[in-house]
Amino acid sequence: MNHDSPMYDLFDSFVDVKALVIGDLMLDHYIFGEMNRISPEGPMPIVDVVKKENRLGGAGNVAFNLHCMGATSILVSVIGNDIAAQSLLKVMQQNEMNTSGIILDIDRKTTVKNRIFCQNRQVTRFDEEDKLAINTKLEINLINLVEELIIDNEPNVMILQDYNKGVLTKNVIKELIALANKYQIPTAVDPKHKNFTEYKNCTLFKPNLNEISTALQTEIEALDIEMLSSAAITIENELSNIYSVITLGENGMFLKAGTEINHSQGIKGLKVYDVCGAGDTVIAVLAIGLALRQNMFMFVEIANLAAAQVCQEVGVVNVDLRKLYDQVSGIKFWD
């Protein structure tokens, strides 16, 4: 990195971030192969497997992105006590990530997303999972564990990453945000359709265009600033959040903070291989901005570049901090 760049001190301060990431942890299992033959058993291609790979998915991808950007991340989730869970813990340990927040439940099946890729193209995906909400006992255990981790580690941001797989129940959401506010920790939320309006009093709320359109039962246009602003106001009236970020896919990102708004344009000319995991990258970058009490309009621009970067890779990947720094350096941000 160029030490003379005005962005150097900012990126260097990422190491000061301590994040609690709470939500649905999944195992992303990748099978990479080649298709050169048709099966004699039916009109279908045969995949000759070349390699297999395990990666962290869901909230795990958020925590790993933070880790790769130099921040300290502690992941809290409930997974099964099965082979997939052991694979997840192994990946975390190999990457020197903290596993103290992982609760194993013998009655639960760890979510596994199996993806088959051939010639850099996803051919199919098959999932193994339970989507049932965690029971009351596990809710209490998780909430108590989070408070212990807060006291022991003094995090400066909390991320709630919801994939509707059952970890973030209504009660858990309510209690975790209450804990964060009690200890004066800003919260960044990446919601899904279920429990969309349960995140009252969070700091930053980041739905995508589809999620907010569904929640408000209105087809919101990605480039209609007035509609986006109106949607953000509706959400803020419901949740009392400070920042509303709406991700717009290829059309970039929208941010409303108080009376100020900004539309960060999509990056043109990208060769997009896979959009999976881009939202995880965005919430990780935005959480860093919150933790450092930085200008969130600037961090939306940085998150936009980070999302564009990971979309150019196959599968769920982490952001490359050096590449991101090179992209951001030289851009003049407003005060």
C-alpha positions as a Markdown table, in Angstrom:
| # | Residue | x | y | z |
|---|---|---|---|---|
| 1 | Met | 0.0 | 0.0 | 0.0 |
| 2 | Asn | 1.1 | 3.6 | -0.7 |
| 3 | His | 1.8 | 5.1 | 2.7 |
| 4 | Asp | 1.4 | 8.6 | 1.3 |
| 5 | Ser | -2.2 | 8.0 | 0.1 |
| 6 | Pro | -4.9 | 9.8 | 2.2 |
| 7 | Met | -6.6 | 6.4 | 2.3 |
| 8 | Tyr | -3.7 | 4.6 | 3.9 |
| 9 | Asp | -4.5 | 5.7 | 7.5 |
| 10 | Leu | -8.1 | 4.8 | 7.0 |
| 11 | Phe | -7.4 | 1.3 | 5.7 |
| 12 | Asp | -4.7 | 0.9 | 8.4 |
| 13 | Ser | -7.3 | 1.6 | 11.1 |
| 14 | Phe | -9.4 | -1.5 | 10.0 |
| 15 | Val | -7.3 | -3.5 | 12.5 |
| 16 | Asp | -9.0 | -1.4 | 15.3 |
| 17 | Val | -12.4 | -2.9 | 14.4 |
| 18 | Lys | -13.7 | -5.7 | 16.7 |
| 19 | Ala | -17.0 | -7.1 | 15.3 |
| 20 | Leu | -19.5 | -9.5 | 16.7 |
| 21 | Val | -21.2 | -11.3 | 13.7 |
| 22 | Ile | -24.4 | -13.1 | 14.7 |
| 23 | Gly | -26.6 | -15.1 | 12.3 |
| 24 | Asp | -27.0 | -18.1 | 10.1 |
| 25 | Leu | -23.7 | -20.0 | 9.5 |
| 26 | Met | -23.6 | -22.2 | 6.5 |
| 27 | Leu | -21.1 | -24.5 | 4.8 |
| 28 | Asp | -20.6 | -23.7 | 1.1 |
| 29 | His | -19.3 | -26.9 | -0.5 |
| 30 | Tyr | -18.0 | -26.5 | -4.1 |
| 31 | Ile | -17.5 | -29.2 | -6.6 |
| 32 | Phe | -15.4 | -28.1 | -9.6 |
| 33 | Gly | -15.4 | -30.3 | -12.7 |
| 34 | Glu | -15.6 | -30.7 | -16.5 |
| 35 | Met | -18.4 | -31.8 | -18.7 |
| 36 | Asn | -17.3 | -33.6 | -21.8 |
| 37 | Arg | -19.7 | -36.6 | -22.0 |
| 38 | Ile | -23.4 | -37.4 | -22.1 |
| 39 | Ser | -24.6 | -40.1 | -19.7 |
| 40 | Pro | -25.8 | -43.3 | -21.4 |
| 41 | Glu | -28.4 | -43.5 | -18.6 |
| 42 | Gly | -30.3 | -40.4 | -19.9 |
| 43 | Pro | -29.9 | -37.1 | -21.7 |
| 44 | Met | -27.8 | -35.5 | -19.1 |
| 45 | Pro | -24.1 | -34.4 | -19.0 |
| 46 | Ile | -21.6 | -36.2 | -16.8 |
| 47 | Val | -19.5 | -34.0 | -14.5 |
| 48 | Asp | -15.9 | -35.3 | -14.1 |
| 49 | Val | -14.9 | -33.9 | -10.7 |
| 50 | Val | -11.6 | -32.1 | -10.6 |
| 51 | Lys | -11.6 | -30.7 | -7.1 |
| 52 | Lys | -13.7 | -30.1 | -4.0 |
| 53 | Glu | -13.6 | -27.1 | -1.7 |
| 54 | Asn | -15.3 | -25.9 | 1.5 |
| 55 | Arg | -15.9 | -22.2 | 2.3 |
| 56 | Leu | -17.7 | -20.3 | 4.9 |
| 57 | Gly | -21.2 | -19.2 | 3.9 |
| 58 | Gly | -23.9 | -16.9 | 5.3 |
| 59 | Ala | -22.8 | -15.1 | 8.5 |
| 60 | Gly | -19.5 | -17.0 | 8.2 |
| 61 | Asn | -18.7 | -15.2 | 4.9 |
| 62 | Val | -19.3 | -11.8 | 6.7 |
| 63 | Ala | -17.0 | -12.8 | 9.5 |
| 64 | Phe | -14.4 | -14.0 | 7.0 |
| 65 | Asn | -14.6 | -10.8 | 5.0 |
| 66 | Leu | -13.9 | -8.8 | 8.1 |
| 67 | His | -11.0 | -11.1 | 9.0 |
| 68 | Cys | -9.5 | -10.6 | 5.6 |
| 69 | Met | -9.8 | -6.8 | 5.9 |
| 70 | Gly | -7.7 | -6.9 | 9.1 |
| 71 | Ala | -10.6 | -6.6 | 11.6 |
| 72 | Thr | -11.2 | -8.9 | 14.5 |
| 73 | Ser | -14.4 | -10.9 | 14.1 |
| 74 | Ile | -16.2 | -13.2 | 16.4 |
| 75 | Leu | -18.9 | -15.3 | 14.8 |
| 76 | Val | -21.9 | -16.4 | 16.9 |
| 77 | Ser | -24.3 | -19.1 | 15.5 |
| 78 | Val | -26.0 | -22.3 | 16.1 |
| 79 | Ile | -25.2 | -25.3 | 13.8 |
| 80 | Gly | -25.6 | -29.0 | 14.0 |
| 81 | Asn | -23.2 | -31.4 | 15.7 |
| 82 | Asp | -22.5 | -33.3 | 12.5 |
| 83 | Ile | -19.8 | -33.8 | 9.8 |
| 84 | Ala | -20.7 | -30.5 | 8.1 |
| 85 | Ala | -20.2 | -28.7 | 11.4 |
| 86 | Gln | -16.8 | -30.2 | 11.8 |
| 87 | Ser | -15.9 | -29.0 | 8.3 |
| 88 | Leu | -17.0 | -25.5 | 9.2 |
| 89 | Leu | -14.9 | -25.4 | 12.4 |
| 90 | Lys | -11.9 | -26.8 | 10.4 |
| 91 | Val | -12.2 | -24.0 | 7.9 |
| 92 | Met | -12.4 | -21.4 | 10.6 |
| 93 | Gln | -9.5 | -22.9 | 12.5 |
| 94 | Gln | -7.4 | -23.0 | 9.3 |
| 95 | Asn | -8.0 | -19.3 | 8.8 |
| 96 | Glu | -7.2 | -18.6 | 12.5 |
| 97 | Met | -10.8 | -17.4 | 13.2 |
| 98 | Asn | -12.3 | -17.4 | 16.7 |
| 99 | Thr | -14.7 | -20.4 | 17.2 |
| 100 | Ser | -15.8 | -19.7 | 20.7 |
| 101 | Gly | -19.2 | -18.3 | 19.6 |
| 102 | Ile | -20.3 | -21.5 | 17.7 |
| 103 | Ile | -23.0 | -23.5 | 19.5 |
| 104 | Leu | -23.4 | -27.1 | 18.5 |
| 105 | Asp | -27.0 | -28.6 | 18.6 |
| 106 | Ile | -27.3 | -32.3 | 18.2 |
| 107 | Asp | -30.9 | -32.0 | 17.1 |
| 108 | Arg | -30.0 | -29.6 | 14.3 |
| 109 | Lys | -28.7 | -30.2 | 10.7 |
| 110 | Thr | -26.0 | -27.9 | 9.6 |
| 111 | Thr | -26.9 | -26.0 | 6.4 |
| 112 | Val | -24.8 | -27.1 | 3.5 |
| 113 | Lys | -25.1 | -25.5 | 0.0 |
| 114 | Asn | -23.6 | -27.8 | -2.5 |
| 115 | Arg | -22.6 | -26.1 | -5.8 |
| 116 | Ile | -21.3 | -27.8 | -8.9 |
| 117 | Phe | -19.3 | -25.6 | -11.3 |
| 118 | Cys | -18.0 | -26.4 | -14.8 |
| 119 | Gln | -16.0 | -24.0 | -16.9 |
| 120 | Asn | -16.6 | -21.2 | -14.4 |
| 121 | Arg | -20.3 | -21.7 | -14.6 |
| 122 | Gln | -22.6 | -22.9 | -11.9 |
| 123 | Val | -24.4 | -26.0 | -13.3 |
| 124 | Thr | -26.7 | -26.8 | -10.3 |
| 125 | Arg | -27.0 | -26.5 | -6.5 |
| 126 | Phe | -28.5 | -28.8 | -3.9 |
| 127 | Asp | -29.1 | -27.9 | -0.3 |
| 128 | Glu | -29.2 | -29.9 | 3.0 |
| 129 | Glu | -30.6 | -27.9 | 5.9 |
| 130 | Asp | -33.1 | -27.3 | 8.7 |
| 131 | Lys | -34.9 | -24.0 | 8.7 |
| 132 | Leu | -36.7 | -24.4 | 12.1 |
| 133 | Ala | -36.2 | -21.6 | 14.6 |
| 134 | Ile | -33.9 | -22.4 | 17.5 |
| 135 | Asn | -35.8 | -23.4 | 20.7 |
| 136 | Thr | -36.1 | -21.2 | 23.8 |
| 137 | Lys | -33.2 | -22.9 | 25.6 |
| 138 | Leu | -30.9 | -22.2 | 22.6 |
| 139 | Glu | -32.2 | -18.6 | 22.4 |
| 140 | Ile | -31.2 | -18.1 | 26.0 |
| 141 | Asn | -27.8 | -19.7 | 25.6 |
| 142 | Leu | -27.1 | -17.6 | 22.5 |
| 143 | Ile | -28.2 | -14.3 | 24.1 |
| 144 | Asn | -26.1 | -15.1 | 27.3 |
| 145 | Leu | -23.1 | -16.0 | 25.2 |
| 146 | Val | -23.3 | -12.8 | 23.2 |
| 147 | Glu | -23.3 | -10.7 | 26.4 |
| 148 | Glu | -20.3 | -12.7 | 27.7 |
| 149 | Leu | -18.5 | -12.0 | 24.5 |
| 150 | Ile | -19.4 | -8.3 | 24.7 |
| 151 | Ile | -18.0 | -8.1 | 28.2 |
| 152 | Asp | -14.8 | -10.0 | 27.4 |
| 153 | Asn | -14.0 | -8.5 | 24.0 |
| 154 | Glu | -15.6 | -5.0 | 24.0 |
| 155 | Pro | -16.6 | -5.1 | 20.3 |
| 156 | Asn | -17.3 | -1.8 | 18.5 |
| 157 | Val | -19.9 | -3.1 | 16.1 |
| 158 | Met | -22.5 | -5.9 | 16.0 |
| 159 | Ile | -23.7 | -7.4 | 12.7 |
| 160 | Leu | -27.0 | -9.4 | 12.5 |
| 161 | Gln | -26.8 | -11.5 | 9.3 |
| 162 | Asp | -30.2 | -13.1 | 8.6 |
| 163 | Tyr | -30.7 | -15.8 | 6.1 |
| 164 | Asn | -34.0 | -17.1 | 7.6 |
| 165 | Lys | -32.4 | -20.4 | 8.7 |
| 166 | Gly | -33.7 | -20.1 | 12.3 |
| 167 | Val | -30.9 | -18.5 | 14.4 |
| 168 | Leu | -32.2 | -15.0 | 14.4 |
| 169 | Thr | -35.7 | -15.4 | 16.0 |
| 170 | Lys | -37.9 | -12.5 | 16.9 |
| 171 | Asn | -36.9 | -12.8 | 20.5 |
| 172 | Val | -33.1 | -13.1 | 19.7 |
| 173 | Ile | -33.3 | -10.1 | 17.5 |
| 174 | Lys | -35.0 | -8.0 | 20.1 |
| 175 | Glu | -32.6 | -9.0 | 22.9 |
| 176 | Leu | -29.5 | -8.6 | 20.9 |
| 177 | Ile | -30.3 | -5.1 | 19.7 |
| 178 | Ala | -31.2 | -4.3 | 23.3 |
| 179 | Leu | -27.8 | -5.6 | 24.4 |
| 180 | Ala | -26.0 | -3.6 | 21.8 |
| 181 | Asn | -27.8 | -0.4 | 22.8 |
| 182 | Lys | -27.1 | -1.1 | 26.5 |
| 183 | Tyr | -23.4 | -1.4 | 25.7 |
| 184 | Gln | -23.5 | 1.5 | 23.1 |
| 185 | Ile | -22.5 | -0.8 | 20.2 |
| 186 | Pro | -23.8 | 0.2 | 16.7 |
| 187 | Thr | -25.7 | -2.5 | 14.9 |
| 188 | Ala | -25.6 | -3.3 | 11.2 |
| 189 | Val | -28.5 | -5.5 | 9.9 |
| 190 | Asp | -28.7 | -7.5 | 6.7 |
| 191 | Pro | -32.3 | -8.8 | 6.7 |
| 192 | Lys | -34.3 | -11.3 | 4.8 |
| 193 | His | -38.0 | -11.4 | 4.1 |
| 194 | Lys | -39.0 | -13.1 | 7.4 |
| 195 | Asn | -38.6 | -10.9 | 10.5 |
| 196 | Phe | -38.0 | -7.9 | 8.2 |
| 197 | Thr | -39.6 | -5.4 | 10.6 |
| 198 | Glu | -38.3 | -6.9 | 13.8 |
| 199 | Tyr | -35.0 | -5.0 | 13.8 |
| 200 | Lys | -36.3 | -1.9 | 15.7 |
| 201 | Asn | -33.7 | 0.5 | 17.1 |
| 202 | Cys | -30.9 | -0.9 | 15.0 |
| 203 | Thr | -28.3 | 1.5 | 13.6 |
| 204 | Leu | -28.0 | 0.5 | 10.0 |
| 205 | Phe | -30.5 | -1.5 | 7.9 |
| 206 | Lys | -29.4 | -2.9 | 4.6 |
| 207 | Pro | -32.1 | -4.7 | 2.5 |
| 208 | Asn | -31.7 | -5.4 | -1.2 |
| 209 | Leu | -34.2 | -4.0 | -3.7 |
| 210 | Asn | -36.2 | -7.2 | -3.8 |
| 211 | Glu | -36.5 | -7.5 | -0.1 |
| 212 | Ile | -37.7 | -4.0 | 0.5 |
| 213 | Ser | -40.1 | -4.1 | -2.5 |
| 214 | Thr | -41.6 | -7.3 | -1.0 |
| 215 | Ala | -41.8 | -5.9 | 2.5 |
| 216 | Leu | -43.5 | -2.7 | 1.3 |
| 217 | Gln | -45.6 | -4.5 | -1.3 |
| 218 | Thr | -44.4 | -2.0 | -3.9 |
| 219 | Glu | -42.3 | -2.5 | -7.0 |
| 220 | Ile | -39.5 | 0.0 | -6.3 |
| 221 | Glu | -37.4 | 1.1 | -9.3 |
| 222 | Ala | -33.7 | 0.9 | -8.9 |
| 223 | Leu | -33.0 | 4.3 | -10.4 |
| 224 | Asp | -36.0 | 6.1 | -9.0 |
| 225 | Ile | -34.4 | 8.2 | -6.2 |
| 226 | Glu | -37.8 | 9.5 | -5.0 |
| 227 | Met | -39.2 | 5.9 | -4.6 |
| 228 | Leu | -36.0 | 4.8 | -2.9 |
| 229 | Ser | -36.1 | 7.8 | -0.5 |
| 230 | Ser | -39.8 | 7.1 | 0.2 |
| 231 | Ala | -39.1 | 3.5 | 1.0 |
| 232 | Ala | -36.2 | 4.4 | 3.3 |
| 233 | Ile | -38.5 | 6.8 | 5.2 |
| 234 | Thr | -41.1 | 4.1 | 5.6 |
| 235 | Ile | -38.5 | 1.7 | 7.0 |
| 236 | Glu | -37.1 | 4.4 | 9.3 |
| 237 | Asn | -40.6 | 5.2 | 10.7 |
| 238 | Glu | -41.0 | 1.5 | 11.5 |
| 239 | Leu | -37.5 | 0.7 | 12.8 |
| 240 | Ser | -36.1 | 4.1 | 14.0 |
| 241 | Asn | -32.8 | 3.2 | 12.3 |
| 242 | Ile | -30.2 | 5.9 | 11.6 |
| 243 | Tyr | -28.9 | 4.7 | 8.2 |
| 244 | Ser | -30.9 | 3.0 | 5.4 |
| 245 | Val | -28.8 | 1.3 | 2.7 |
| 246 | Ile | -30.6 | -0.4 | -0.2 |
| 247 | Thr | -28.4 | -2.5 | -2.5 |
| 248 | Leu | -29.5 | -2.3 | -6.2 |
| 249 | Gly | -27.5 | -5.0 | -7.9 |
| 250 | Glu | -25.8 | -3.8 | -11.1 |
| 251 | Asn | -27.3 | -0.3 | -10.3 |
| 252 | Gly | -25.1 | 0.2 | -7.3 |
| 253 | Met | -26.3 | 1.3 | -3.8 |
| 254 | Phe | -28.5 | 3.9 | -2.2 |
| 255 | Leu | -28.0 | 5.5 | 1.2 |
| 256 | Lys | -30.2 | 7.7 | 3.3 |
| 257 | Ala | -28.8 | 9.2 | 6.5 |
| 258 | Gly | -31.1 | 11.7 | 8.1 |
| 259 | Thr | -32.1 | 14.2 | 5.4 |
| 260 | Glu | -29.1 | 13.4 | 3.2 |
| 261 | Ile | -29.2 | 10.8 | 0.4 |
| 262 | Asn | -26.8 | 9.4 | -2.2 |
| 263 | His | -26.9 | 6.9 | -5.0 |
| 264 | Ser | -23.6 | 5.2 | -5.6 |
| 265 | Gln | -23.6 | 4.2 | -9.2 |
| 266 | Gly | -23.0 | 0.6 | -10.3 |
| 267 | Ile | -19.5 | -0.2 | -11.7 |
| 268 | Lys | -19.7 | -0.4 | -15.5 |
| 269 | Gly | -18.0 | -3.0 | -17.7 |
| 270 | Leu | -17.7 | -5.7 | -15.1 |
| 271 | Lys | -17.4 | -9.3 | -16.2 |
| 272 | Val | -19.7 | -10.8 | -13.5 |
| 273 | Tyr | -19.2 | -14.5 | -12.8 |
| 274 | Asp | -21.2 | -14.8 | -9.5 |
| 275 | Val | -23.2 | -12.3 | -7.4 |
| 276 | Cys | -23.5 | -14.8 | -4.5 |
| 277 | Gly | -21.9 | -13.4 | -1.3 |
| 278 | Ala | -21.8 | -9.8 | -2.5 |
| 279 | Gly | -24.3 | -8.7 | 0.1 |
| 280 | Asp | -22.1 | -10.3 | 2.8 |
| 281 | Thr | -19.1 | -8.3 | 1.6 |
| 282 | Val | -21.2 | -5.0 | 1.6 |
| 283 | Ile | -22.4 | -5.4 | 5.2 |
| 284 | Ala | -18.9 | -6.2 | 6.4 |
| 285 | Val | -17.5 | -3.0 | 4.8 |
| 286 | Leu | -20.4 | -0.9 | 6.1 |
| 287 | Ala | -19.9 | -2.4 | 9.6 |
| 288 | Ile | -16.2 | -1.3 | 9.5 |
| 289 | Gly | -17.4 | 2.3 | 8.8 |
| 290 | Leu | -19.9 | 2.1 | 11.7 |
| 291 | Ala | -17.2 | 0.8 | 14.1 |
| 292 | Leu | -14.8 | 3.5 | 13.1 |
| 293 | Arg | -17.5 | 6.2 | 13.3 |
| 294 | Gln | -16.6 | 7.2 | 9.7 |
| 295 | Asn | -18.6 | 9.0 | 7.0 |
| 296 | Met | -21.1 | 6.4 | 5.8 |
| 297 | Phe | -21.5 | 8.0 | 2.4 |
| 298 | Met | -17.8 | 7.3 | 1.8 |
| 299 | Phe | -18.2 | 3.7 | 3.1 |
| 300 | Val | -21.1 | 3.0 | 0.8 |
| 301 | Glu | -18.8 | 4.0 | -2.1 |
| 302 | Ile | -16.1 | 1.6 | -0.7 |
| 303 | Ala | -18.6 | -1.2 | -0.2 |
| 304 | Asn | -19.9 | -0.7 | -3.8 |
| 305 | Leu | -16.3 | -1.3 | -5.1 |
| 306 | Ala | -15.9 | -4.3 | -2.8 |
| 307 | Ala | -19.1 | -5.9 | -4.0 |
| 308 | Ala | -18.0 | -5.3 | -7.6 |
| 309 | Gln | -14.7 | -7.0 | -6.9 |
| 310 | Val | -16.2 | -10.2 | -5.4 |
| 311 | Cys | -18.8 | -10.5 | -8.2 |
| 312 | Gln | -15.9 | -11.0 | -10.7 |
| 313 | Glu | -14.9 | -14.2 | -9.0 |
| 314 | Val | -16.4 | -17.7 | -9.0 |
| 315 | Gly | -18.4 | -18.7 | -6.0 |
| 316 | Val | -18.5 | -17.0 | -2.6 |
| 317 | Val | -15.1 | -15.3 | -2.0 |
| 318 | Asn | -13.7 | -12.7 | 0.4 |
| 319 | Val | -12.7 | -9.2 | -0.6 |
| 320 | Asp | -9.0 | -8.6 | -1.4 |
| 321 | Leu | -8.0 | -5.7 | 0.8 |
| 322 | Arg | -5.0 | -4.7 | -1.3 |
| 323 | Lys | -7.0 | -4.6 | -4.5 |
| 324 | Leu | -9.8 | -2.7 | -2.7 |
| 325 | Tyr | -7.2 | -0.2 | -1.4 |
| 326 | Asp | -5.8 | 0.3 | -4.9 |
| 327 | Gln | -9.3 | 0.9 | -6.2 |
| 328 | Val | -10.2 | 3.4 | -3.5 |
| 329 | Ser | -6.9 | 5.3 | -3.5 |
| 330 | Gly | -7.1 | 8.5 | -5.6 |
| 331 | Ile | -10.9 | 8.8 | -5.3 |
| 332 | Lys | -11.8 | 12.1 | -3.8 |
| 333 | Phe | -14.5 | 11.7 | -1.3 |
| 334 | Trp | -16.6 | 14.5 | 0.2 |
| 335 | Asp | -16.1 | 15.6 | 3.8 |
